[in-house]
Amino acid sequence: MDEFKYCPLCGKGLTTNTVNGKDFLCCISNNCGYVFWDNPLPVVAAIIERDGKVLLARNKEWPEKVFGLITGFLEKGETPETAVKREVKEELGLDSEITEWVGIHSFFEKNQLIIAYHLSVAGEMKLGDELAEIKWIPVDKLRPWPCGTGHAVRDWLAMHYI
């Protein structure tokens, strides 16, 4: 919230005020009433399984040993189901089908709400611009990580393998 300094409605400054028991950035003008609610952003995540293995990917911006699921932001006018299939196509060049919905998970550290699906894929893989590398992990070696999409992996494993 620190980088947001001016009201997008009237251009006056913002200050922190308590609204409904929580602190939010609010316009200083009594005539405006703008509140920056800072609601979480919806993100879709794909658990891609093929031949008993799950695909994990490393974004080019991440450290070398950090891998996660294919994810992306839900865009205006898009359903989560359309978004997750679009992300798989953009990031991997693969066509996909949703086999099941896994769940919704809060990722408080990034102010995101993750909507996770299990997908099957087909086609020839071609990594998109955002990815540095991928790896396939056998399901019996897959371990959930403690935040973000790791909760979706945990729930998916519990649904099928634990």
N, C-alpha and C positions, 0 to 999 in steps of 0.2 A: 504494500500500500504506500510505501514511501515515495515512489517515483511519480505518483499521480498527484499533481499540485493544484490544478485548476478545474473548476466545474465545467463539464462539457456542455451544459445548457446555457449558462449565463456568463461564463468566463471569470467569475470571482474566485477567490481562493477557497481552499478546502481546509477544514479543521477536523480533528477527531472529536466526535460526540458519542455519548452512550444512547443507543436506541434499543428498546426492548431488552435491556440488560447486557448488550454487547457493544463494543466499540467499533464504529464505522467512520469513514471519511464522509463529511457532510459539507454542503455549501455554506459559506459564512453569511450569505444573503438571507434575510428573513422572508423575502418575497419569492425565493426560488424553491427551496425544499428538497433539492437533490440529495440523495443518499447513494453512495457507492457501496452496494451490497456485497460485492466481491464473492458472488456465488461460484461454486465449483464448476469447472468445465467438464462436459461429457467427453469421455475418451472410450474408444472401442479397442478391444484386445482379442487377438486370435490365437487360440491353442490349436496349432496345426500338427496333426498326427498322421504319419504314414509308415506302414510296415513296422509297427511297434515302437516307433521313435517320434519324439516331439522336436519341432524346429525351434531353436533359439537364435536370436539375431543380435548383432552388436551394431549400434548406431555409430557413425563416424565421430561423433562428439563424445562418446563414452570412453573410459579407460579400457585398455586392452583385454582385461579379464572379465568385464561386465557384459552380460548377455541378458536378454529378456524376450518377451513375446513381441510379435508384430502388433503395433499399436498406432492409433491416429485419432485426431480430433473429429468429432461429429461436425459436419458442415451444415450450413443453413439449408433447410428443405430436404434433409436426408434422414432416413430412418437409420437406427443403429445397425440393422441387418444389411442395408445397402452400404453403409460406411465401412463395416468390417471387410466386406468383400472387395470394396474399392481399394482399401489399404493393402490387402493381400496382392491385388493386381499391380498396384503402384510400386510396392516395395519388393515384390518377388517375381512379377510377371506371370503369376499363376492364376488360373481360374479356380474358383472355390465354391463349395457348397457348405452351408451351415448344417451340421449334424445335430447340434443341441445348444441351447442357451446354458451357460455355466452359472452366471450370477452377476450381481452388482456389488462393487467393492469400493469403499472410500480410500482415497490416497491423499490423506490430509497434508502430507509434506509438500505436495505439488498442487494442492487445491483442485483435485480432479476427482471425478466419479467415473470409475472404470466399469464398462459394460462388456462382459467377457462371453465369448462363444467358442465352441469346439468346431473346427472346420476340417473338411477333406479337401485336397487340392489335386489339380491335374494340369499338365502342360510342362513346358520346358522353363526351368527357373532362370531368371536374369535379375540380379540384384539391382535395386533402384539406387538413386543418387544418395540417399540418406544412410545406406547400410555399408559397413566396412566388411562384414563377414557373417556367415551363419554356421551353425553346427546342429547336427541331429543327435539328440540324447535318447538312449534307450529308456523307455518308460520306467523300467525297474531301477534306473540310476537317477531319474529326475527327482530333484529335491526342491520344494518351494523355498523362496527367499522371503525375508521378513516384512516386506512392504510392497506397495504397488501391485503389479500383476502377479507377484508371488502368492497373494491370497487366492487369486483365480486358479492358479496351478494347484494349490493346496486343496481347494474345493473340488476341482476336477478329478484329482487323484483319489480323493475320498469317495467320490461318486462311483468310481470304476475299479479302483485297484487296492483300496485299503479295507 
